[in-house]
Amino acid sequence: MKKLVLMLCVAVCCLSCGSSNKVTSTTRVNGQLPMYSSENVAPFLDITTVSEDATYGYSEKNPIMIGGKSTDGARNQIRYFASLAGPNGEVVRYARLGSCCGYKTENALFGDYALLDKYQLTYEGLNEPLIFYISLYDEEDTFIPKGLTARKR
């Protein structure tokens, strides 16, 4: 019975986040999002190719599939963003905005729906933060989103 109630709660949560406008918010510290800097996190070493698809990562319909689930998923997301740089090699700063956008997957922790995480990324000289969608439930080859470059080692 407990398992059924838990699965029902997860399903309701996933379905209620079907719109990209509905985001489970990240806790703010002193009114500010906690930002990470690519300078302070060890990057992945193998993300060097820029995606040919302009929607890669920028759309919930084409998210970055980083994998790792509950074991390494959050760390994989941080390391992924630490692997990126601005178009001229600028240091990037990024923050998790929350979860959104339920999608069907056999890799979900409970049931068959999972949520994407929504991040904002900025660098010096950028007028408005970039918004990215990333999944820790599914894994595919990862690329650099258009407009960014690989962080120099």
DOMI-210507 format. One record per residue: residue number from 1; residue in one letter; chain; x, y, z of N, C-alpha, C in turn. Coordinates in steps of 0.02 Angstrom, whole numbers, always signed. Layout:
REM DOMI-210507
+-----+------+-------+--------+--------+--------+--------+--------+--------+--------+--------+--------+
:  nr : rest : kette :    n.u :    n.v :    n.w :   ca.u :   ca.v :   ca.w :    c.u :    c.v :    c.w :
+-----+------+-------+--------+--------+--------+--------+--------+--------+--------+--------+--------+
: NUM :    a :     A :      X :      Y :      Z :      X :      Y :      Z :      X :      Y :      Z :
...
+-----+------+-------+--------+--------+--------+--------+--------+--------+--------+--------+--------+
//
This chain:
REM DOMI-210507
+-----+------+-------+--------+--------+--------+--------+--------+--------+--------+--------+--------+
:  nr : rest : kette :    n.u :    n.v :    n.w :   ca.u :   ca.v :   ca.w :    c.u :    c.v :    c.w :
+-----+------+-------+--------+--------+--------+--------+--------+--------+--------+--------+--------+
:   1 :    m :     A :    +41 :    -60 :     +0 :     +0 :     +0 :     +0 :    +43 :    +63 :     +0 :
:   2 :    k :     A :    +98 :    +62 :    +41 :   +142 :   +120 :    +43 :   +173 :   +133 :    -25 :
:   3 :    k :     A :   +192 :    +79 :    -59 :   +223 :    +86 :   -125 :   +173 :   +116 :   -175 :
:   4 :    l :     A :   +110 :    +96 :   -171 :    +60 :   +123 :   -215 :    +50 :   +198 :   -203 :
:   5 :    v :     A :    +47 :   +218 :   -140 :    +39 :   +289 :   -123 :   +100 :   +329 :   -147 :
:   6 :    l :     A :   +160 :   +302 :   -138 :   +220 :   +336 :   -161 :   +220 :   +344 :   -237 :
:   7 :    m :     A :   +202 :   +291 :   -272 :   +200 :   +295 :   -345 :   +147 :   +344 :   -369 :
:   8 :    l :     A :    +90 :   +347 :   -334 :    +38 :   +395 :   -351 :    +63 :   +467 :   -341 :
:   9 :    c :     A :    +98 :   +479 :   -286 :   +126 :   +546 :   -273 :   +176 :   +566 :   -326 :
:  10 :    v :     A :   +220 :   +521 :   -346 :   +270 :   +535 :   -398 :   +235 :   +549 :   -464 :
:  11 :    a :     A :   +184 :   +509 :   -481 :   +148 :   +519 :   -544 :   +114 :   +587 :   -545 :
:  12 :    v :     A :    +81 :   +606 :   -490 :    +48 :   +671 :   -487 :    +99 :   +727 :   -494 :
:  13 :    c :     A :   +155 :   +720 :   -461 :   +208 :   +771 :   -466 :   +233 :   +778 :   -538 :
:  14 :    c :     A :   +247 :   +721 :   -570 :   +271 :   +723 :   -639 :   +220 :   +753 :   -687 :
:  15 :    l :     A :   +158 :   +734 :   -679 :   +107 :   +759 :   -724 :    +93 :   +833 :   -713 :
:  16 :    s :     A :   +101 :   +857 :   -652 :    +89 :   +927 :   -638 :   +143 :   +972 :   -665 :
:  17 :    c :     A :   +199 :   +942 :   -684 :   +255 :   +982 :   -711 :   +260 :   +974 :   -787 :
:  18 :    g :     A :   +206 :   +959 :   -820 :   +207 :   +947 :   -892 :   +224 :  +1008 :   -934 :
:  19 :    s :     A :   +218 :  +1068 :   -906 :   +233 :  +1129 :   -943 :   +301 :  +1155 :   -923 :
:  20 :    s :     A :   +337 :  +1184 :   -971 :   +402 :  +1211 :   -955 :   +397 :  +1273 :   -911 :
:  21 :    n :     A :   +337 :  +1300 :   -903 :   +327 :  +1358 :   -860 :   +322 :  +1338 :   -787 :
:  22 :    k :     A :   +309 :  +1275 :   -773 :   +303 :  +1252 :   -704 :   +369 :  +1222 :   -683 :
:  23 :    v :     A :   +403 :  +1255 :   -638 :   +468 :  +1233 :   -615 :   +467 :  +1227 :   -539 :
:  24 :    t :     A :   +490 :  +1171 :   -513 :   +500 :  +1164 :   -441 :   +562 :  +1204 :   -424 :
:  25 :    s :     A :   +555 :  +1255 :   -384 :   +608 :  +1303 :   -373 :   +664 :  +1275 :   -329 :
:  26 :    t :     A :   +725 :  +1298 :   -343 :   +782 :  +1284 :   -302 :   +783 :  +1334 :   -244 :
:  27 :    t :     A :   +804 :  +1311 :   -186 :   +807 :  +1355 :   -128 :   +858 :  +1410 :   -140 :
:  28 :    r :     A :   +838 :  +1471 :   -126 :   +882 :  +1529 :   -133 :   +917 :  +1543 :    -68 :
:  29 :    v :     A :   +978 :  +1569 :    -72 :  +1017 :  +1589 :    -13 :  +1022 :  +1664 :    -14 :
:  30 :    n :     A :   +996 :  +1696 :    +37 :   +994 :  +1770 :    +40 :   +963 :  +1799 :    -23 :
:  31 :    g :     A :   +911 :  +1766 :    -49 :   +875 :  +1791 :   -107 :   +909 :  +1777 :   -173 :
:  32 :    q :     A :   +967 :  +1744 :   -173 :  +1005 :  +1731 :   -233 :  +1009 :  +1655 :   -246 :
:  33 :    l :     A :  +1011 :  +1637 :   -310 :  +1022 :  +1567 :   -328 :  +1094 :  +1549 :   -311 :
:  34 :    p :     A :  +1106 :  +1489 :   -284 :  +1175 :  +1468 :   -274 :  +1208 :  +1453 :   -341 :
:  35 :    m :     A :  +1259 :  +1491 :   -359 :  +1292 :  +1484 :   -424 :  +1357 :  +1444 :   -416 :
:  36 :    y :     A :  +1369 :  +1402 :   -465 :  +1433 :  +1367 :   -469 :  +1475 :  +1402 :   -523 :
:  37 :    s :     A :  +1539 :  +1397 :   -516 :  +1585 :  +1424 :   -567 :  +1623 :  +1366 :   -597 :
:  38 :    s :     A :  +1633 :  +1368 :   -663 :  +1670 :  +1315 :   -696 :  +1742 :  +1312 :   -672 :
:  39 :    e :     A :  +1767 :  +1365 :   -642 :  +1836 :  +1365 :   -617 :  +1845 :  +1319 :   -557 :
:  40 :    n :     A :  +1791 :  +1307 :   -520 :  +1796 :  +1271 :   -457 :  +1773 :  +1199 :   -459 :
:  41 :    v :     A :  +1758 :  +1173 :   -518 :  +1732 :  +1105 :   -524 :  +1772 :  +1068 :   -578 :
:  42 :    a :     A :  +1790 :  +1006 :   -564 :  +1825 :   +965 :   -613 :  +1777 :   +948 :   -670 :
:  43 :    p :     A :  +1797 :   +964 :   -733 :  +1753 :   +951 :   -790 :  +1758 :   +879 :   -814 :
:  44 :    f :     A :  +1710 :   +859 :   -856 :  +1719 :   +798 :   -895 :  +1773 :   +813 :   -946 :
:  45 :    l :     A :  +1812 :   +765 :   -965 :  +1866 :   +778 :  -1012 :  +1848 :   +763 :  -1084 :
:  46 :    d :     A :  +1792 :   +729 :  -1096 :  +1777 :   +705 :  -1163 :  +1722 :   +743 :  -1199 :
:  47 :    i :     A :  +1700 :   +800 :  -1173 :  +1648 :   +838 :  -1207 :  +1684 :   +893 :  -1247 :
:  48 :    t :     A :  +1692 :   +880 :  -1312 :  +1731 :   +926 :  -1354 :  +1695 :   +945 :  -1418 :
:  49 :    t :     A :  +1640 :   +911 :  -1435 :  +1607 :   +922 :  -1499 :  +1545 :   +965 :  -1489 :
:  50 :    v :     A :  +1539 :  +1017 :  -1531 :  +1480 :  +1060 :  -1529 :  +1423 :  +1026 :  -1567 :
:  51 :    s :     A :  +1364 :  +1027 :  -1537 :  +1306 :   +996 :  -1569 :  +1289 :  +1034 :  -1634 :
:  52 :    e :     A :  +1268 :   +997 :  -1684 :  +1245 :  +1028 :  -1746 :  +1173 :  +1051 :  -1740 :
:  53 :    d :     A :  +1138 :  +1027 :  -1688 :  +1067 :  +1044 :  -1678 :  +1062 :  +1105 :  -1632 :
:  54 :    a :     A :  +1034 :  +1159 :  -1657 :  +1029 :  +1221 :  -1619 :   +983 :  +1216 :  -1558 :
:  55 :    t :     A :   +941 :  +1164 :  -1555 :   +895 :  +1156 :  -1498 :   +926 :  +1112 :  -1443 :
:  56 :    y :     A :   +983 :  +1082 :  -1456 :  +1013 :  +1035 :  -1408 :  +1025 :  +1070 :  -1340 :
:  57 :    g :     A :   +991 :  +1045 :  -1290 :   +998 :  +1071 :  -1222 :   +955 :  +1132 :  -1207 :
:  58 :    y :     A :   +938 :  +1170 :  -1259 :   +899 :  +1232 :  -1250 :   +824 :  +1218 :  -1247 :
:  59 :    s :     A :   +802 :  +1157 :  -1263 :   +731 :  +1140 :  -1267 :   +717 :  +1078 :  -1225 :
:  60 :    e :     A :   +661 :  +1078 :  -1190 :   +643 :  +1019 :  -1151 :   +628 :   +960 :  -1197 :
:  61 :    k :     A :   +617 :   +972 :  -1261 :   +606 :   +919 :  -1309 :   +671 :   +889 :  -1334 :
:  62 :    n :     A :   +728 :   +921 :  -1320 :   +794 :   +897 :  -1340 :   +844 :   +910 :  -1284 :
:  63 :    p :     A :   +832 :   +878 :  -1226 :   +875 :   +891 :  -1168 :   +943 :   +857 :  -1173 :
:  64 :    i :     A :   +989 :   +878 :  -1132 :  +1054 :   +847 :  -1124 :  +1042 :   +785 :  -1080 :
:  65 :    m :     A :  +1061 :   +728 :  -1103 :  +1051 :   +665 :  -1067 :  +1116 :   +644 :  -1035 :
:  66 :    i :     A :  +1127 :   +663 :   -973 :  +1191 :   +654 :   -939 :  +1195 :   +590 :   -899 :
:  67 :    g :     A :  +1138 :   +562 :   -877 :  +1137 :   +499 :   -840 :  +1163 :   +506 :   -768 :
:  68 :    g :     A :  +1167 :   +450 :   -735 :  +1193 :   +447 :   -667 :  +1141 :   +435 :   -613 :
:  69 :    k :     A :  +1078 :   +448 :   -629 :  +1022 :   +440 :   -581 :  +1038 :   +469 :   -513 :
:  70 :    s :     A :  +1017 :   +435 :   -461 :  +1025 :   +462 :   -393 :  +1096 :   +454 :   -367 :
:  71 :    t :     A :  +1137 :   +413 :   -398 :  +1205 :   +402 :   -374 :  +1252 :   +458 :   -396 :
:  72 :    d :     A :  +1258 :   +469 :   -461 :  +1305 :   +518 :   -488 :  +1271 :   +573 :   -528 :
:  73 :    g :     A :  +1205 :   +572 :   -534 :  +1170 :   +618 :   -579 :  +1182 :   +691 :   -565 :
:  74 :    a :     A :  +1174 :   +713 :   -502 :  +1184 :   +784 :   -486 :  +1256 :   +804 :   -499 :
:  75 :    r :     A :  +1304 :   +761 :   -479 :  +1375 :   +776 :   -491 :  +1389 :   +777 :   -566 :
:  76 :    n :     A :  +1359 :   +732 :   -605 :  +1369 :   +733 :   -677 :  +1345 :   +798 :   -708 :
:  77 :    q :     A :  +1288 :   +824 :   -683 :  +1262 :   +887 :   -710 :  +1311 :   +944 :   -696 :
:  78 :    i :     A :  +1336 :   +948 :   -635 :  +1384 :  +1001 :   -617 :  +1447 :   +995 :   -659 :
:  79 :    r :     A :  +1473 :   +934 :   -666 :  +1534 :   +924 :   -706 :  +1522 :   +938 :   -780 :
:  80 :    y :     A :  +1461 :   +923 :   -804 :  +1445 :   +939 :   -874 :  +1451 :  +1014 :   -886 :
:  81 :    f :     A :  +1417 :  +1053 :   -844 :  +1419 :  +1126 :   -853 :  +1490 :  +1154 :   -842 :
:  82 :    a :     A :  +1529 :  +1122 :   -798 :  +1598 :  +1143 :   -787 :  +1642 :  +1128 :   -847 :
:  83 :    s :     A :  +1618 :  +1088 :   -894 :  +1655 :  +1071 :   -955 :  +1646 :  +1123 :  -1010 :
:  84 :    l :     A :  +1601 :  +1171 :   -997 :  +1584 :  +1221 :  -1048 :  +1618 :  +1288 :  -1035 :
:  85 :    a :     A :  +1624 :  +1327 :  -1087 :  +1649 :  +1396 :  -1083 :  +1609 :  +1439 :  -1131 :
:  86 :    g :     A :  +1613 :  +1504 :  -1121 :  +1581 :  +1550 :  -1167 :  +1612 :  +1545 :  -1236 :
:  87 :    p :     A :  +1585 :  +1581 :  -1285 :  +1609 :  +1576 :  -1354 :  +1683 :  +1597 :  -1362 :
:  88 :    n :     A :  +1708 :  +1638 :  -1317 :  +1779 :  +1659 :  -1320 :  +1818 :  +1631 :  -1262 :
:  89 :    g :     A :  +1795 :  +1575 :  -1234 :  +1830 :  +1543 :  -1179 :  +1813 :  +1571 :  -1110 :
:  90 :    e :     A :  +1761 :  +1612 :  -1106 :  +1742 :  +1642 :  -1042 :  +1724 :  +1589 :   -990 :
:  91 :    v :     A :  +1740 :  +1602 :   -928 :  +1719 :  +1560 :   -872 :  +1643 :  +1564 :   -866 :
:  92 :    v :     A :  +1610 :  +1507 :   -859 :  +1538 :  +1507 :   -851 :  +1519 :  +1498 :   -778 :
:  93 :    r :     A :  +1461 :  +1526 :   -762 :  +1430 :  +1517 :   -697 :  +1361 :  +1488 :   -710 :
:  94 :    y :     A :  +1339 :  +1443 :   -667 :  +1276 :  +1409 :   -680 :  +1241 :  +1393 :   -614 :
:  95 :    a :     A :  +1175 :  +1389 :   -618 :  +1134 :  +1375 :   -559 :  +1075 :  +1331 :   -580 :
:  96 :    r :     A :  +1056 :  +1286 :   -537 :   +998 :  +1245 :   -548 :   +936 :  +1286 :   -530 :
:  97 :    l :     A :   +889 :  +1291 :   -577 :   +827 :  +1328 :   -565 :   +774 :  +1284 :   -533 :
:  98 :    g :     A :   +777 :  +1219 :   -544 :   +728 :  +1173 :   -517 :   +714 :  +1117 :   -566 :
:  99 :    s :     A :   +661 :  +1080 :   -552 :   +640 :  +1025 :   -595 :   +577 :  +1044 :   -633 :
: 100 :    c :     A :   +570 :  +1015 :   -692 :   +511 :  +1029 :   -733 :   +502 :   +973 :   -783 :
: 101 :    c :     A :   +451 :   +979 :   -821 :   +444 :   +944 :   -884 :   +448 :   +868 :   -878 :
: 102 :    g :     A :   +396 :   +837 :   -852 :   +394 :   +764 :   -847 :   +397 :   +731 :   -915 :
: 103 :    y :     A :   +434 :   +676 :   -919 :   +437 :   +638 :   -981 :   +440 :   +564 :   -965 :
: 104 :    k :     A :   +416 :   +524 :  -1012 :   +412 :   +452 :  -1002 :   +481 :   +421 :  -1015 :
: 105 :    t :     A :   +502 :   +377 :   -968 :   +565 :   +342 :   -975 :   +563 :   +279 :   -933 :
: 106 :    e :     A :   +594 :   +227 :   -957 :   +598 :   +165 :   -918 :   +652 :   +170 :   -864 :
: 107 :    n :     A :   +691 :   +224 :   -864 :   +745 :   +233 :   -815 :   +725 :   +274 :   -754 :
: 108 :    a :     A :   +662 :   +291 :   -748 :   +639 :   +330 :   -690 :   +650 :   +290 :   -626 :
: 109 :    l :     A :   +658 :   +326 :   -570 :   +667 :   +292 :   -506 :   +603 :   +258 :   -483 :
: 110 :    f :     A :   +545 :   +290 :   -496 :   +480 :   +263 :   -478 :   +433 :   +271 :   -537 :
: 111 :    g :     A :   +398 :   +219 :   -554 :   +352 :   +224 :   -611 :   +390 :   +230 :   -676 :
: 112 :    d :     A :   +358 :   +263 :   -725 :   +391 :   +271 :   -790 :   +395 :   +343 :   -813 :
: 113 :    y :     A :   +392 :   +390 :   -765 :   +400 :   +461 :   -781 :   +456 :   +490 :   -739 :
: 114 :    a :     A :   +494 :   +535 :   -770 :   +549 :   +570 :   -736 :   +543 :   +644 :   -752 :
: 115 :    l :     A :   +580 :   +684 :   -716 :   +581 :   +756 :   -726 :   +649 :   +778 :   -752 :
: 116 :    l :     A :   +648 :   +830 :   -792 :   +710 :   +862 :   -814 :   +730 :   +913 :   -761 :
: 117 :    d :     A :   +794 :   +930 :   -759 :   +817 :   +985 :   -718 :   +829 :  +1044 :   -764 :
: 118 :    k :     A :   +814 :  +1103 :   -739 :   +820 :  +1165 :   -778 :   +876 :  +1206 :   -746 :
: 119 :    y :     A :   +925 :  +1226 :   -787 :   +982 :  +1266 :   -764 :   +986 :  +1331 :   -802 :
: 120 :    q :     A :  +1013 :  +1381 :   -769 :  +1031 :  +1443 :   -805 :  +1107 :  +1447 :   -805 :
: 121 :    l :     A :  +1134 :  +1473 :   -859 :  +1206 :  +1480 :   -868 :  +1220 :  +1550 :   -892 :
: 122 :    t :     A :  +1273 :  +1580 :   -865 :  +1292 :  +1647 :   -886 :  +1369 :  +1651 :   -889 :
: 123 :    y :     A :  +1393 :  +1701 :   -922 :  +1464 :  +1716 :   -925 :  +1471 :  +1791 :   -937 :
: 124 :    e :     A :  +1531 :  +1817 :   -925 :  +1541 :  +1889 :   -932 :  +1527 :  +1911 :  -1003 :
: 125 :    g :     A :  +1486 :  +1964 :  -1009 :  +1469 :  +1992 :  -1074 :  +1402 :  +1967 :  -1102 :
: 126 :    l :     A :  +1373 :  +1916 :  -1069 :  +1308 :  +1890 :  -1092 :  +1252 :  +1933 :  -1063 :
: 127 :    n :     A :  +1207 :  +1956 :  -1106 :  +1153 :  +2001 :  -1083 :  +1102 :  +1965 :  -1041 :
: 128 :    e :     A :  +1079 :  +1906 :  -1061 :  +1029 :  +1868 :  -1024 :  +1054 :  +1796 :  -1016 :
: 129 :    p :     A :  +1041 :  +1766 :   -957 :  +1063 :  +1697 :   -947 :  +1033 :  +1650 :   -998 :
: 130 :    l :     A :  +1071 :  +1598 :  -1014 :  +1047 :  +1544 :  -1057 :  +1012 :  +1492 :  -1013 :
: 131 :    i :     A :   +959 :  +1461 :  -1038 :   +922 :  +1411 :  -1001 :   +933 :  +1343 :  -1034 :
: 132 :    f :     A :   +949 :  +1293 :   -993 :   +962 :  +1225 :  -1019 :   +919 :  +1174 :   -982 :
: 133 :    y :     A :   +903 :  +1120 :  -1017 :   +865 :  +1064 :   -990 :   +910 :  +1003 :   -992 :
: 134 :    i :     A :   +912 :   +967 :   -936 :   +959 :   +911 :   -929 :   +926 :   +854 :   -890 :
: 135 :    s :     A :   +940 :   +792 :   -910 :   +912 :   +734 :   -876 :   +967 :   +693 :   -844 :
: 136 :    l :     A :   +955 :   +673 :   -782 :  +1002 :   +627 :   -750 :   +977 :   +555 :   -752 :
: 137 :    y :     A :   +920 :   +543 :   -784 :   +891 :   +476 :   -787 :   +912 :   +438 :   -849 :
: 138 :    d :     A :   +925 :   +472 :   -903 :   +944 :   +439 :   -966 :  +1012 :   +464 :   -987 :
: 139 :    e :     A :  +1047 :   +422 :  -1023 :  +1115 :   +440 :  -1045 :  +1122 :   +430 :  -1120 :
: 140 :    e :     A :  +1151 :   +480 :  -1152 :  +1167 :   +478 :  -1223 :  +1234 :   +513 :  -1232 :
: 141 :    d :     A :  +1260 :   +512 :  -1293 :  +1320 :   +551 :  -1307 :  +1306 :   +623 :  -1291 :
: 142 :    t :     A :  +1354 :   +657 :  -1260 :  +1344 :   +727 :  -1242 :  +1385 :   +772 :  -1287 :
: 143 :    f :     A :  +1358 :   +831 :  -1299 :  +1389 :   +880 :  -1343 :  +1390 :   +948 :  -1308 :
: 144 :    i :     A :  +1423 :   +995 :  -1339 :  +1423 :  +1064 :  -1317 :  +1366 :  +1099 :  -1354 :
: 145 :    p :     A :  +1322 :  +1133 :  -1317 :  +1268 :  +1169 :  -1351 :  +1296 :  +1225 :  -1396 :
: 146 :    k :     A :  +1261 :  +1237 :  -1452 :  +1282 :  +1291 :  -1498 :  +1288 :  +1356 :  -1459 :
: 147 :    g :     A :  +1339 :  +1395 :  -1477 :  +1350 :  +1459 :  -1445 :  +1401 :  +1456 :  -1389 :
: 148 :    l :     A :  +1420 :  +1395 :  -1369 :  +1469 :  +1386 :  -1316 :  +1530 :  +1348 :  -1343 :
: 149 :    t :     A :  +1581 :  +1343 :  -1303 :  +1642 :  +1307 :  -1322 :  +1662 :  +1260 :  -1264 :
: 150 :    a :     A :  +1713 :  +1220 :  -1277 :  +1740 :  +1176 :  -1225 :  +1785 :  +1216 :  -1179 :
: 151 :    r :     A :  +1781 :  +1203 :  -1115 :  +1825 :  +1235 :  -1066 :  +1896 :  +1211 :  -1079 :
: 152 :    k :     A :  +1943 :  +1257 :  -1078 :  +2014 :  +1239 :  -1086 :  +2038 :  +1205 :  -1023 :
: 153 :    r :     A :  +2079 :  +1155 :  -1031 :  +2105 :  +1117 :   -974 :  +2167 :  +1148 :   -946 :
+-----+------+-------+--------+--------+--------+--------+--------+--------+--------+--------+--------+
//
